Amino acid sequence: MIEIYNFEDQDIEALISWINNEEDLMQFAGPKFTYPLTKSQILKSLEDKNRFAFSVKNKDEIIGHAQIYLKQNSFALGRILINIENRGKGFGKLLTQKLLKYGFEKFNKEFAELNVFDWNKPAIKSYEKVGFKINPNESLQREINGKIWIALNMRIYRSEYEKTCR
């Protein structure tokens, strides 16, 4: 069973070690960081009072990272990363459930949202299993190494969360 904890300075090196190239960084954080990811970029990002960062632990091992970012009517799940050795084990779904529980209990927001690249089918399926639905009215384009990636916006409303996820 995984748990989420407040992200600490001691967790930075593990997070950096999971980002091996520009594509990994874009998938993890969008265009806000530059490769190679550094401690100073992470610390500067965490100065934002609307950003809540978490380490993901399985037993005593850090296996991932995630953040919640407060917006006007919603909170966004983002910068979600499970290290490569622990992917495909259902941790992404468990992590998403924990983030939603935290977000809906702590913040008075109408819905939770996230962005996911359209080619990341395992992540999309995981988010759908938790109750997220693709928002057809919003998407983003990102360019990485001469390729265009499309990020889909997915949402779950508080009412749906309360019906299906509690």
C-alpha positions as CSV (number, residue, x, y, z in Angstrom):
1,M,0.0,0.0,0.0
2,I,1.4,3.4,-0.9
3,E,1.3,6.6,1.1
4,I,1.9,10.2,0.3
5,Y,4.1,12.5,2.4
6,N,5.1,16.1,2.1
7,F,7.9,16.4,-0.3
8,E,11.2,17.2,1.4
9,D,14.6,18.4,0.3
10,Q,16.0,14.9,0.9
11,D,13.7,13.6,-1.8
12,I,15.0,15.9,-4.6
13,E,17.9,13.7,-5.7
14,A,15.6,10.7,-6.2
15,L,13.2,12.8,-8.3
16,I,16.0,14.2,-10.4
17,S,17.4,10.6,-11.0
18,W,14.1,9.6,-12.6
19,I,14.3,12.2,-15.4
20,N,16.6,10.9,-18.0
21,N,16.0,13.2,-21.0
22,E,14.0,16.1,-22.3
23,E,11.0,13.9,-23.2
24,D,10.8,12.5,-19.6
25,L,10.9,16.1,-18.3
26,M,8.2,17.3,-20.6
27,Q,6.0,14.4,-19.7
28,F,6.6,15.0,-16.0
29,A,6.3,18.8,-15.8
30,G,5.4,20.3,-19.1
31,P,7.5,23.3,-20.3
32,K,8.1,24.9,-16.9
33,F,11.5,23.2,-16.3
34,T,14.5,22.9,-18.6
35,Y,16.6,19.8,-18.9
36,P,18.6,18.7,-17.0
37,L,16.3,19.1,-14.0
38,T,18.1,20.7,-11.1
39,K,17.5,21.2,-7.4
40,S,17.2,25.0,-7.8
41,Q,14.4,24.6,-10.4
42,I,12.5,22.3,-8.1
43,L,13.0,24.6,-5.0
44,K,11.9,27.7,-7.0
45,S,8.8,25.9,-8.2
46,L,7.9,24.9,-4.6
47,E,8.0,28.6,-3.5
48,D,4.5,28.9,-5.0
49,K,2.0,28.9,-2.1
50,N,-0.6,27.3,-4.4
51,R,1.6,24.2,-5.0
52,F,1.6,21.2,-2.7
53,A,4.2,18.6,-3.4
54,F,4.3,15.0,-2.3
55,S,6.6,12.0,-2.2
56,V,5.1,8.6,-2.9
57,K,6.3,5.8,-0.7
58,N,5.7,2.1,-0.9
59,K,6.8,0.7,2.5
60,D,9.9,2.9,3.2
61,E,11.0,3.3,-0.4
62,I,10.3,6.5,-2.4
63,I,8.7,5.4,-5.7
64,G,7.2,8.5,-7.0
65,H,6.3,12.2,-6.9
66,A,3.1,14.2,-7.3
67,Q,1.8,17.7,-6.9
68,I,-1.5,19.5,-6.4
69,Y,-1.9,23.0,-7.7
70,L,-4.7,25.2,-6.6
71,K,-6.6,27.1,-9.3
72,Q,-9.6,29.4,-9.0
73,N,-12.4,26.8,-9.3
74,S,-10.4,23.6,-9.2
75,F,-7.2,21.9,-8.1
76,A,-4.9,20.3,-10.6
77,L,-3.1,17.0,-10.2
78,G,0.3,17.3,-11.8
79,R,3.9,16.4,-12.0
80,I,2.9,12.8,-11.3
81,L,5.7,10.4,-11.7
82,I,6.1,6.8,-10.6
83,N,9.7,5.6,-11.1
84,I,10.2,3.1,-13.9
85,E,10.8,0.1,-11.7
86,N,7.3,0.5,-10.2
87,R,5.2,1.3,-13.2
88,G,2.4,-1.1,-14.3
89,K,1.7,-2.2,-10.7
90,G,-1.4,-0.1,-10.1
91,F,0.4,2.6,-8.0
92,G,-0.7,5.3,-10.4
93,K,-4.4,4.6,-9.7
94,L,-3.8,4.4,-6.0
95,L,-1.8,7.6,-6.0
96,T,-4.6,9.4,-8.0
97,Q,-7.2,8.2,-5.4
98,K,-5.1,9.5,-2.6
99,L,-4.5,12.9,-4.2
100,L,-8.3,13.3,-4.9
101,K,-9.1,12.4,-1.3
102,Y,-6.6,14.9,-0.1
103,G,-7.7,17.6,-2.5
104,F,-11.4,17.3,-2.0
105,E,-11.1,17.1,1.8
106,K,-8.7,20.0,2.1
107,F,-9.9,22.4,-0.6
108,N,-13.3,23.7,-1.4
109,K,-13.1,23.3,-5.1
110,E,-15.7,22.3,-7.6
111,F,-13.6,19.8,-9.5
112,A,-10.1,18.3,-9.9
113,E,-8.4,18.3,-13.2
114,L,-5.1,17.1,-14.9
115,N,-3.4,17.1,-18.2
116,V,-2.1,14.0,-19.8
117,F,-0.5,13.5,-23.2
118,D,-2.8,11.7,-25.7
119,W,-0.3,9.0,-26.4
120,N,0.0,8.0,-22.8
121,K,-2.8,5.4,-22.9
122,P,-1.9,3.6,-19.7
123,A,-2.2,6.9,-17.7
124,I,-5.4,7.8,-19.4
125,K,-7.0,4.4,-18.6
126,S,-5.8,4.7,-15.0
127,Y,-7.3,8.2,-14.6
128,E,-10.6,7.0,-16.2
129,K,-10.8,4.1,-13.7
130,V,-10.7,6.6,-10.9
131,G,-13.5,8.6,-12.5
132,F,-11.8,11.3,-14.6
133,K,-13.4,12.1,-18.0
134,I,-11.8,13.8,-20.9
135,N,-12.8,17.4,-21.2
136,P,-13.3,17.9,-25.0
137,N,-13.3,21.7,-24.7
138,E,-9.7,22.0,-23.5
139,S,-6.3,20.7,-24.8
140,L,-2.8,21.9,-25.1
141,Q,0.0,21.5,-27.6
142,R,3.6,21.2,-26.6
143,E,6.6,20.9,-28.9
144,I,9.5,18.7,-27.9
145,N,12.4,17.9,-30.2
146,G,10.5,18.8,-33.3
147,K,7.4,16.8,-32.4
148,I,4.0,18.1,-31.3
149,W,2.5,16.4,-28.3
150,I,-1.2,17.0,-27.5
151,A,-2.2,17.2,-23.8
152,L,-5.7,16.2,-23.0
153,N,-7.5,17.8,-20.1
154,M,-9.4,15.4,-17.8
155,R,-11.8,16.3,-15.0
156,I,-13.7,14.8,-12.1
157,Y,-16.3,16.9,-10.4
158,R,-16.7,16.8,-6.6
159,S,-20.3,15.3,-7.0
160,E,-18.9,12.4,-9.1
161,Y,-16.0,11.9,-6.7
162,E,-18.3,11.7,-3.8
163,K,-20.6,9.1,-5.5
164,T,-17.9,6.8,-6.8
165,C,-14.6,7.3,-4.9
166,R,-15.4,7.5,-1.2
